[in-house]
Every structure is written in C-alpha cells, then in structure tokens.
Amino acid sequence: MTKAKANAIALAQLNPHMGNIPANVARLVEARAQAQASGAQIIVAPEMYLSGYQCDDLVLRSDFMAEIAAGLDQLAALTTDGGPAIIVGAPSARDGKVYNSVFVLDDGEIKACRDKVGLPTYSVFDDGRNFTPGQMPGPVMVRGWRLGLPICEDIWSTDVVECLAESGAEMIVSINGSPFEIGKRDKRISNAVARVTESGLPLIYVALVGGQDEVVYDGASFALNADGSLAAHLPSFSEAVTTLQMKDDFGALTLTGAMAPPDEGMGEIWRALMLGLRDYVNKNGFPGVVLGLSGGIDSAIVAALAVDALGPDAVHAVMMPSAYTSRESLDDAADLAGRLGILLDEISIAPAMQAMDGMLAEQFAGTDPGIAEENIQSRLRGMILMGISNKSGPMVLATGNKSEYAAGYSTLYGDMCGGFAPIKDVWKVQVFDLCRWRNENMPRGGAGPSGEIIPTRIIEKPPSAELRPDQKDTDSLPPYDRLDAIMRALCEEMVDVETIVARGFDTEEVARASQLLFRAEY
C-alpha cells in the first residue's frame, strides 16, 4: 500500500548509553511513540545512536555488531504498524569492512543504508581508524520525499551535499555526533547555512546529546528552510523529541517547528559540566560521589556541580584538616555543605601525618620540610577518599582545574585521585566566573537549590592549598589572570613564547609558565 506523502517529521535528540543497545532501542521506541502521537510520519535519531558514540574498537567485535544488527531488525519490525519510518545512525559491517552508517527503516525492513564519507581524525575523533569511508551517496525515497542523508562531517565540506542536490534530493537530513565546545553552535549553524545556500535545499540537523567519558554532546538540533532562515531549534544539553511540519507549496518545501533558546555564556558551560558529570556517574552505575571539601573555590564548585547533576543525597563531602587548615576554611566548608544540603564528615589527617613523619624520619633525616611533606598530606587525603569509595561505592571526584593541571600544581595520587575530574578543562578564572554565575542563576535541569549556594568568602579569598603555614597559590604561580592567558596561548593556540611576549606579557613569566607546562606533561 502506498503511503501518503509525509507532512511532519520528528527530530529525536536522544542520549545513548554506550554499548547498551537494548536500552537505546527501548528509548527510540518511546520516542517513536511520542512522534507518532504528534502526527509525525518520519522520525530521525542521531549519528551512531544505536551503539553510542564514539564506540572505538567495539565495532571490531562480532558479537557487538550482531547485537547492532538485531537492534536494527527489531526497530524495522515496528514499522509495520503504520507509524513513523525510522532514520537512525549505527555502525554497519559489510564485506569485512565497518562503516559509520545511517539506516532507513520502513515497512518492516531496512529500506536503505548510506555511509559516512568524511571520516574525521582530529580532536576527539578517530573515525578514520575505526571505519571505512563510504561512497558518494544518492538520496533515499522516504514517505514520498527524496532525502539526502549526509552524516556529520559530510556537511562540513561542499562535496557530499552538492552530490545529493545534483542527484535530486529535495531536503537534507543530517545526523550528527558533534561534541560541545564554546562557540561551536554558531559554527554549526553558519556551516549549515552555507550548505543550504549552495544547494537551495532545506536542511535538518539532528544531534546527539549526553556525556560519554570526557566528551559532552550538547544537542541543540535545528532546521533551516531553503532561504537559510531558522525553522526550528531544540534545547541544549537535554533530550527532546520535536515534530516539524512540512508544507509543500508547488514543490517548495517549508519547515516550521518549535524554537527553544540555546544556553549561552557561563550558563552553557555550567550545563555542559553538569551533564558530563551526571552521565559519567549514572552510565557507569555509581550510587553517588565523594569528594574532599577544603573550603576553597575548586572543591566548592565541584560540590555545587555534583549537587546540580545528581542531587544532594548522592553527594558526600569530607573535610580532612591538618595543622595548616585555617578556621576560616573549616567554617567555609561547613557553610557550603549546609547551603547545598549535603553530608559533610570531618576526618583529621594529623594522626596520619605524625605516623608518616615517624616512618620516614630516617629517610628524611638532615633535610628541611618541603614539597615531599606537602605532597604526603595531599596523598593522605586521596587515600582516605579512595578508602571511602572502596568501602561504600561512591566515585571519587577530583577537584583540580585546568590551570593547576597545566602548571603541574597538583599531586599525583593526591588531589588528582578520582574517577572523574569535572573541571579539568576549566581555567581558574572561569571557575570564579562560573561560581558567580551560579549564585545568580538556576541552571535548567539542576537538582540543587537556587540562590547564593557558594559563600562569597570562598569566591573572594586568595586561593591556597594550605599545605604549609600562610601558603598562597601565588607563592608558586603567577596570578591566575595572567597564568590563564599564557597557558591558553600555549595549550589551545599552540603559539610560541615569543608570540606571547609580543602580546605584552613579561618574558620571564612566559618562559616560566612554558617550563611548568612542559614539566607537567611528562
């Protein structure tokens, strides 16, 4: 029986669980039912949704690929009910090769398969190692429409979309797994507008959302009409199933759909960190998290992020004072824990420090106290947190920021202990900005309280590791506003010392920062 031409298409911006094909199938079945209820005749899920992305060497396992094939068959079988056809991304194995593919499922069968042509190997991507490039694709007839189905990287250059347009495509439907980075959303839309302008075709961009290890996919799917105007925009950092209306005016296709404003500025960074933490903990099956709460700003922001991501009952904080811990730090940690509503225990490391002094007395004889003794304190704290984790099950959160890690201002097996470091890619200056933002804003989807949850005194006091009397971070590092600017240039722009000095920075300070970075990279 010939089906009527589709007049509505659903965008399923979904959060897959890596390798859990049954769960991913079940979630897509739910989304399809939701799309059907809204009148959609087609539903589109993101790149590699069925497997999760990136699944790396899993695609080399025959049992994994067999499970993918079974999942596709299960989804295809659903389409005999007269509901929406399914367009979904998954890996495929054919003739001894593996492809990053998009499947069209309808009438109880796999109607078509198209493969990703451009395989990125930059940044976090390793597609070129895991997959074989596809051939230049032609459009696929789906519910009366000739759809071009490029996959992610294939719309970042002109060739694939041009080929599809010349082959008779009436609309571009691109499935994507595009990681979040600051400013990326505008780049995606600008790039998509370029493809629309070149082809004269409307374009739908369906993106993954969710955290996978250190990568966060932000969603923010959208649709563009043939004139480049925005027809729909889905929310950032959360799942959504949104139906677009398709109006055919004598061969001119117009899309209309809901507009969800994107998160911007500090808000999008906070929600990215929150989502990455939540998914890492939940997808790995941890019952909650434990962290050291020092009374400083780094552990404060990590605690606040954890509460927003997981809820206060899943967050256990431990204050581990020494003789160098100030009364102010003890009070600030207690104040923060009270505002967040989290459990705070206090375990002094003083007895363990005394024991270590005695155990190492012969080895350290004739030397002055220094960095070795300071690092022992940090490692004692790490050992306590790991002990709690091993006994009770919560995952340890490391609280170091990008500035400290870049400069080597952290301790292996000490404050670097943990299964996940939520602010490892956040510069120290951004940490201050994020804390101020959170005190004035409630993030969408956050499980924490509103209002000033991070005490002002924590934000305003000079940072200190408190591993020796009257210690300040600036004893060992340049002020963070200068350090961050130098480290950004070295780490992210990959420029040399001379270029940074030419921007007005002190030569000795830049050389010192560069040396710290190289020493920390071992």
N, C-alpha and C positions, 0 to 999 in steps of 0.2 A: 504494500500500500504506500502510495506517495504521500509524504508528509507535507503539510503546508510550510511555506517559507517562514523561517524564524523571524519574529518581530521583537524578541527580547533575549538577551544574553547575560548570564551571571558571571561575575568575577569572584572567584573563590580564593581570597588571600588567606592562606592557611599556614599553620605552624606544624611542620612534620617532626616526627620523632625518628632520629637516625636509626635505620635498620629495623624499626618496628613496623613492618609492612602491614600486619593485621590492624594495628591502631590507626595507621594512616589511611587505610582503606575505609575503616569504620567512620573516620572523621569526614572523608569525602562523601560517603553515603549520606551522612547527616546534612552536609552542605548541599548535596543534590536535592534532597527532600525540601530543604528550605528554598532553593532556587525554583523548584517546581511549584511550590506554593505561591511564589511571587510571579508566576507566569512565564518563567524563562524556558526556552526550548534548547538552549545550549548552556553548559557550564564549563568554565575554564579554570584549571588548577595550575599552580606554578611549575617552573623548571625543577626536574628531579624530585617532585613532591613525593612520589610513591616510596622512594628509597630514603629520602633525606639528602641534604647536600652540604658539604661535599663528603661523599662516601668512600673516596680514595680506593684502596685496594680491596674493599668489599666486592667490587664489581668483578674481581678475578675469581671469586668463589662460585662454583657451580650451584651450590645449594642456595646461596643468596639470590642469584639470578633466576633460579627456578621458582623461588618464592615471589619474586617480582612478576614473573610470567603468570603465576597463579592469581596474584592480585589483579592483574590486568583482565584476566578471564572472568574473575568474579565481578569486577566493575562492568565489563562488557555485558555480562548476562543480565544486569539490572536494566539495561536499556531496551529490553523487550517490553517493558511496561508502558511505553508511550511517553515516558518522561524525557527529561533533557538528555541530549547527546553529551558525551563527556570528552573534553580535551585535557590531557594530563601529561606531565613530564615524568619520565622514568628512564633508567638505563636499559639498553637492549643489547642482546648478544646474537650475532648472526655470522655464520661462516668463519668462526674463530676470532671474530673481532667484536669489540664492545663500543657502543655508541651512546652519546647523550641525546635522547630522543624525545619526541612529542608524539603521542598517540591520539587517534580519533576513534572513539568507541560509540557505536550506534547499532541499532537493530540486532543486538545480541552478539556482535562480533567486533573485532578490530578492523575498522574500515581503512585506516591509513596510518602510516608511520613516516615521520620526517626526522632527519638527523641534524644535529648542530654542525655547522660548517666551520665557524671560527672557534678554535679551542684556546682559551687564554692560559698563559703560564706565568703571568705577572702577579704581584701582590700575593694574595692568599690562594690564588687559583693554581690548579695542577691538572687541568683538563687535558693538556697535550700529552701527559704521561698516561692518563687513565683511559682515554678514548681515542677512537679513530675519527678523523674528520669526515663529515657527511658530504654527499654530492650537492651541487646547487639544486635547491628544491623547486618544485612547482606547487601551485595552490591545490587545496583539497576541497571538494564539494561537501559542505556540512549544512544540512537542513536548508537547502536552496541557495546557499551563499558560497562563492568561491573564496576561501580564506587562505591567506598566506600565513604560514606558521613558523616564523623565524624564532630562534632560541637565543635570548640574552645577547651574547657577544655579536650575534649576526645582525643586530640593528645598530651597532656602533661603527659600522662602515657602510658604504653605499651598495656594495655588490649584491647581497642577498635580497634586499628589499627591491632593488632595481630589477633583478631577475624575476621575482614574484609578480611585480607590477606588469612587466612585459609579457608574462605568461598568463595574464588575465585575472589576477587576484582582484577582488572587489573590496577587501578590507584586510589589514594586517593585524593579526592577533599574536603578540609576542609574549612567551612565557619566560620568566626571569628568576634568577637567584643572585641578586645584586647586594653585596654587603653594604652596611651603613658606614659612611664616613661624613664628616662635616662638609656641607656644601654639595653632597652627591645628588640630592633630589633635584636641584636646579639643573645640574649637568644632565641628568636623565631626561628631563622634560625638554631641555634645549636640543639634545640629540634626537629625541623622538620627533620634535617639530621639524628638524632638518629632513628626516626620512619622509614625513608627511608632505613637506613642500616639494621634495624631489619626485615623489610617486603620485601625488594627488589623491592618496587614499587615506581614509580614516585609520586610526591605529589604537589598539587596546594593549595596554602594558599590565600584565598580571605578575605580581612579585611575591616571593616567599616572605614570610615574617617569622621571627623567632631567633633564639640563640643556639649556636652549635659550637661548642668549645669556646675559642676566643673570638669567633665571628658572630656578629649580630646582623640579621636581615631585618630591615625596617619596614617592609611592606610599602605603603604609600603608592599603591597601584593607581593607574589613571587611564583615561581615554581621551583621545583628541579627534576632533572632526577634521574633515578634509581641508578646511581653511586654517588649520592649526589651532583653533580655539579649544579650550579645555572643556570637555563634555562631562567628565566625572572625576572625582578624586576620593580614594579610600583613605581611612585613617592610618597614621603611622604607629608602628610598634604594637599592633593588636590585630587579631583575626577579624575578618569581615567577609560577608557574602552579600554582594550588592548587584542588583539587576539593572541593566541598562536597556532602555527602549531603543529599538532600531526602526527608523522611519525611512521608507524607500519612496522618494519623490521622483518618479520617472528616471530611475537609475542613479539618482544622487542619494547616497546613504547618510543619514544624520543620526548621531547618537545623543542620548540625553540620560543623565543619571545624577545621583546624589553627590554633593560636594562636602567632604569632611576636611576642615582646615588642618594643615600639617603642623606638627610640633616644630618649634623653631628655637634658635639660640640655646641658652642653658637648658631649656625645657627638653629639647630633643636629645641632648647629651645625657641628661638625668634619666630619661625614659629608656635610652639605649642601654645604659649601665644596669638599670633595674631589670630590663627584660633578659639581658645576658646572664645576670646572676640568677634570676628565677629559673630560667630554663636549665642552666647548668646543674643547679641543685635538684630540681624536680625530675629532669630526664635521667639523671644518674641515680635516683632513688634514695637520696639522703633525707633523713627526717627533719633536718634543720641545719643550723650553722652555729659555730662557736668562734669567738674572736677575742683577742686581748683588747681591753679598753684602757687607754693610757691617760685619758684626759686631754689628749692632743687632737688636732683637727683631722688627721688622716683616719684614725680609728673612729672618730665621731662620724665622718661622712660615710664610712663603710657600714657602720651600725645603722645609720639612717637609711641607706640604700637597702640593706638587708631587711629592715622592717617594712619598707615600702614594697619590696619584692615578695616577701614571704609571710609577713605578718609578725607581730611582736612575740607570739608564743613560740615561734620557730627560731628565735634568736637568743643565744646565751652569751653573755659578756662576762669576761673575767678580768678584774683589776689585779695586777701582780706587782705590788710595790716593792721597792728596795729602800735602802737608806737615802738614796738620792731623789726619791719621789717626793715632790712638794705636796704640802697640804692642799694647795690650790688644785693640783691635778686630781687628787683623791676626791675633792668636792665637785670638780667639774665632771668627772666620770659618773659620779652618783647622780648629779643633776641631769645629765644627758640620759642616763638609763631611766630615770623617773619620767622624763618627758616622753620617751619612746615607749615606755611600758614594758621594758624587757628585764629579764632576770640578770642581776649583777652579783657575782660572787667575788670575794677578795681572798687571794692566796699569796701570802708574802713569799718572796724568793730569798729573803735574808738568811734563813737557815741553810738553804742550798748554797748560797754564796759563801757562807762560812765553811761549809763542808768542802767546797771546791778549793777554797784558799788553803785548807789543810792538806788536801790531796795533792795539790800542785806546789806546795811550799818548797820542796826540794828542787823541782824543775825550774821554778821562778826565782830561786834564791839569787840575791845580788842584783835584781832588776827593779826598776821603778814600775808602779802600776801604770797601765796604758791601755792600748786598744784590745789586747788579749783579754784583760779583765772586763772591759766593757762588753766585748762580744760574748763572753761567758754569760753575762746577765741576759742578753737577748736570747741566747740558746736555751737557757733555763726556762725562759718564758715559752719558747717554742715547744720544748719538751712537755711542759705542763699541758699546753693546749692539745698537743698530739695525744697525750695520755687520756685526756677527757674524750677526745674524738674516738680513740680506740675502744674505750670502755662503754661509751653511751651512744656512739654512732653519728653525731653531727659532724659535718665537714668543717675543717678549719679554714677561715678566711684570712689571707694575708692582707695587710693594710698599707703596703708600700705604694707610692705614686711613681709616675714616670720619671720625674726629676731625680728622685733618690736612686732609682734603679739605673738610670743613665750615668749618674755620677758615682755609682758604687757605694752610695751612702746607705747601706743596708747590710744585713748579716746573713750569710748562708747558714741554713739550719737554725736560724733565729727568727727575726721578724719576716723572713722570706718563707717561713714554713706555711704550708696551706695547700689545699686542693684548688683554690681559685683566688685570684687577686683582682678584685673588682675595679680598682682604679689604677691598674698597671699601665694603662695608656692615657692617663690623665695627668697633665702637668700640674705642678704645685699651685701656680697662680690660678689655674682653672678650678682647683679644689676649693680655694677661697671663694671664687665666684659662684660655684655650684652651691656651697653652703648658704651663701646669702640668698641665692635664688630660691632654694628650698624653704627657707624661713618665711618667704613672702608668697610662695605658691604651693598649691597642692597638685602633684602630678596625676594625670588621668590614669586610673587603674592602680594607684598607690594604696597599699594596705596600712600605711602609717597614719598618725594623727596630723591634723593641719596646724598651722601656726608656727611659732618660733620653736622648732624642735631641737635646734643646735644652739646652745647657750652662746651669747655674744662674746663672752670672755674667752671661750675656746677659739673663736674666729680671730679675735684681736690680739691674743698674747703671742709673743715671739715663739716660733717652733723650737722644740728642744727634745732630744732623745732621753734626757735625764739619766745618763749612764755615768756621769761624774758630777762633782759639785759645780753649780752655776753654769752648766753647759747650754750652749745655744747652737742651732744649726749653722749660723753664720760664722762660728768658730772654724768650721771646716769647709764651708761652701760660700760662694758669692751670694749676695741677696737674690732671692728666687726670681724677682722680676728680670734681673739680668741673666741669671743662670738659665732660665727657661728660654729666653730669646736666643741665647748662644746654642743651647742644646737642640732646640728646634731646627736651627740652621744646620747643625752638624748631622742630626739624625733624620730629619724629614726632607730638608732641601739638599742634603749631601754636598754642601759647599765647603770650601777650604778656609783655613784660618785667615788668610789674607783678605778674602772677601768679607768675612765677618768683621774684621778690624776696620775695613773701609766703611762699614756702616756706623762707625762711631764708638765701637767697644774697645776697651783697653787691651793692648796686645798681650800683656802678661796674664790677664784674666781669661782671655780666649784660649791662650796656649794651655793654661792650667785646666780649663774645662775640657779641652780636647784630650789632654793626657788622662784625666779622670775617666772619660768615656772609653778610651782605648784600654785602660786597665780593667774596667768593669766588663769588657766584652770577652774576657778570656773564657 
